[in-house]
Amino acid sequence: MFSKPGTFWHILYYCLCLTPAIKVSAQHISLGNPSMEGRPGKGIVPAPWFIAAGTPDTQPGIFDIKLLPSAGSSYIGMHSGKGFLEGIGQELSPPLTPHTTYVLSFDMAFTTYYLYPACYGSLAIYGGNTPGDTAALLWLSDNFTQTDWKRYHAVFRSTEAWRYISLWAYPTAPCNKSQFGIALLIDNLSTIDELQLPAVTATVKPCSCEAVTDGRITLHVTGGVPPFQYKLDNGGWQADSVFTGLAAGGHTGEIKDKHDFQASIDATVTSPWKNCLVVLPTAFTPNNDGQNDIFRPKVYDAIHDYRLRIYDRWGKLVFSSESPEWGWDGTIGGSPANVQSYVYICTYTDGRQEQHMQKGSVLLLR
């Protein structure tokens, strides 16, 4: 089992070595009342949490604990010492699956005084088959002394189908300040998620030409636990996986999942066209053979304010479009147009914000 948090590669090695097969769908076990909402009071915990030992308290406000919750309006406080332990627990539905690795995230903080002076905080997580059962030590934190909330990620492996989980303020070293010198506050628990490390891939849209920055990178995640956050280069984290307005060159995309496991990928935005231009063909053959069936421009630029108008030899408007993706299929009113030359006028604003008008003729062939 994991007794303490490991590095990313330690976790990856552990999973690859000890997990016999990759499952199609990961297990997610929801905890009841994960933000520990309840009426503050001494020696009580909110349902469905139960007291595993001692007299844990629903905070804030008890013993002058004033730290605001990290989620919701309340949380649990515990202290322990030699010969006296406090813990809370909950029944799991469904139970843990044997030979499966899980991750559970939560916020913890230390308080320097919890009825007695305290030296540090330390949390032990146990699995068992009865309330308060400590049959298997699943995870043990390092000693901590930060007095603000910090996110922790407990990675552990279940060897049995444990039906109960319990969380304990656990002394790992003597405290010279008092006999009850291990104190901690805990809040905002996640689901217990089967560990599947995330991986990231990217799709890249190149720049239209060298002079414009209209490249796009989209990041795709497999594995991990949503919600995901995304980052490109030195930018901030965001919920959107799409990054636009990119210049040609190398970029680094990063993702992280609900438990802060991360993955990254290098992607290159190319610019295949040196010159920025819009080219309209001189002929097209709308015969449904899949080749040159639509009259529309080939665009190698980041254009906007686009409009295409096509006229027959008598000056009658036969087609109009405001998107370069929507071209003429060689029909008028749903019927095939005559084989002849047609006049077009195409206007647009290019990536340098210059306005253009192109006029010409196109020959319709069948």
C-alpha positions, -999 to +999 in steps of 0.1 A: +000+000+000+010+036-002+018+048+033+026+084+022+021+105-009+044+095-037+057+113-068+039+111-101+064+085-115+063+065-082+025+063-086+027+055-122+053+027-116+032+014-087+000+013-108+017-004-138+033-030-116+004-039-094-027-034-115-033-066-135-055-051-161-069-018-173-106-015-166-130+000-191-146+023-166-131+036-133-148+033-100-160+064-082-172+061-046-192+092-034-189+101+003-219+114+021-217+150+032-182+155+018-180+192+030-190+181+065-220+204+068-236+204+103-243+225+134-210+234+152-207+216+185-184+197+209-181+160+205-205+158+175-200+152+138-226+156+111-243+126+095-235+103+078-201+107+095-197+089+128-173+092+157-147+064+154-130+074+187-126+103+211-147+135+208-141+151+174-159+184+170-179+202+143-161+236+137-157+265+136-163+282+169-154+254+193-123+259+215-119+293+198-112+278+164-119+307+139-106+294+105-133+298+079-143+266+061-127+258+028-161+246+015-196+251+028-201+264+063-185+238+087-157+212+090-143+187+115-116+193+141-097+166+159-068+163+183-049+133+197-020+122+219-003+093+235-031+070+247-059+092+233-070+092+196-098+110+178-112+098+145-143+099+123-155+074+098-181+066+072-196+035+056-188+031+019-213+021-008-201+004-027-170-009-008-135-006-020-125-031-046-096-054-037-063-048-056-074-014-067-055+019-064-075+050-054-070+087-048-089+108-022-084+146-020-093+169+009-082+201+026-064+202+059-050+228+082-031+228+116-041+249+146-015+258+172-040+254+200-069+229+202-080+230+239-043+222+245-011+235+228-003+215+197+029+207+179+018+195+144-010+178+124-009+143+110-037+123+094-041+085+091-066+068+068-078+033+076-099+007+059-120-018+078-153-038+079-168-023+111-172+013+123-139+025+135-121-006+123-083+000+118-076-032+100-056-016+072-035+016+072-043+030+038-024+063+040-004+084+064+004+121+059+036+138+066+035+160+097+023+195+088+021+229+105+004+252+079-025+271+095-043+278+063-061+252+041-039+230+019-051+204-006-039+169+000-041+139-023-041+105-006-032+077-030-037+042-016-042+006-026-070-015-011-061-051-005-096-061+007-132-051+000-132-026+029-167-014+038-157+014+061-131+042+059-119+063+089-098+094+093-077+099+124-056+126+140-026+104+144+006+110+165+038+101+148+062+119+171+061+132+207+049+167+215+067+186+242+039+212+245+011+189+257-001+153+259-027+161+232-004+179+208-016+165+174-043+187+160-059+190+126-089+205+107-103+187+077-128+198+051-140+194+014-134+157+006-136+145-029-151+113-042-128+082-037-117+077-073-100+048-089-066+061-099-063+065-137-035+089-145-044+115-172-028+117-206-031+145-231-031+148-269-035+179-291-050+188-324-035+218-342-049+241-368-020+259-386-019+296-392-034+306-425-002+324-435+029+338-419+016+373-413-014+363-392-018+347-358-049+325-362-034+292-352-054+270-328-046+242-304-072+219-288-061+197-259-078+163-254-076+143-221-079+105-216-079+090-181-079+112-150-109+125-131-129+155-144-133+184-141-101+192-160-082+225-163-060+235-192-030+258-197-009+268-226+027+280-223+029+305-193-008+313-192-032+307-164-054+276-159-088+277-177-118+255-181-117+257-219-096+232-238-093+254-269-066+280-274-069+304-303-051+334-318-017+316-318+014+325-337+034+299-356+059+281-334+063+257-306+038+256-276+034+235-245+000+224-234-007+212-198-038+197-182-046+188-146-075+168-132-097+170-101-069+155-079-042+178-094-025+150-114-010+167-145+002+158-180+018+179-207+024+179-245+045+199-269+027+210-301+038+231-330+017+255-349+029+257-385+024+283-412+025+265-446+019+297-467+044+325-467+022+349-486-013+358-474-039+356-502-073+346-513-076+327-546-108+321-566-108+294-592-115+302-629-138+272-634-157+244-616-175+212-625-206+206-603-212+170-615-211+154-580-179+135-586-163+149-555-138+170-573-141+207-579-179+205-574-182+238-554-171+273-564-155+290-534-122+307-526-091+290-513-083+312-483-047+316-470-054+344-446-074+353-415-103+372-433-136+386-420-164+407-434-166+383-463-192+384-491-194+367-524-219+375-551-223+357-584-243+370-615-253+355-648-245+371-682-276+393-679-266+407-645-291+386-625-279+376-590-278+338-588-258+332-556-247+351-525-226+340-495-212+356-464-189+327-454-159+314-474-170+279-463-203+282-481-198+281-519-220+278-549-230+243-560-240+253-595-277+254-590-303+282-593-335+278-573-327+241-569-322+234-606-288+230-624-275+262-638-266+266-675-231+258-687-216+293-692-194+320-677-206+338-646-193+370-630-184+372-593-176+400-569-158+390-537-152+415-509-134+408-475-111+423-449-077+405-446-057+397-415-039+431-417-073+448-416-071+459-452-102+458-474-102+439-507-125+435-537-119+408-563-138+407-595-137+380-622-154+353-641-158+316-635-168+290-661-194+264-651-186+231-668-204+197-665 
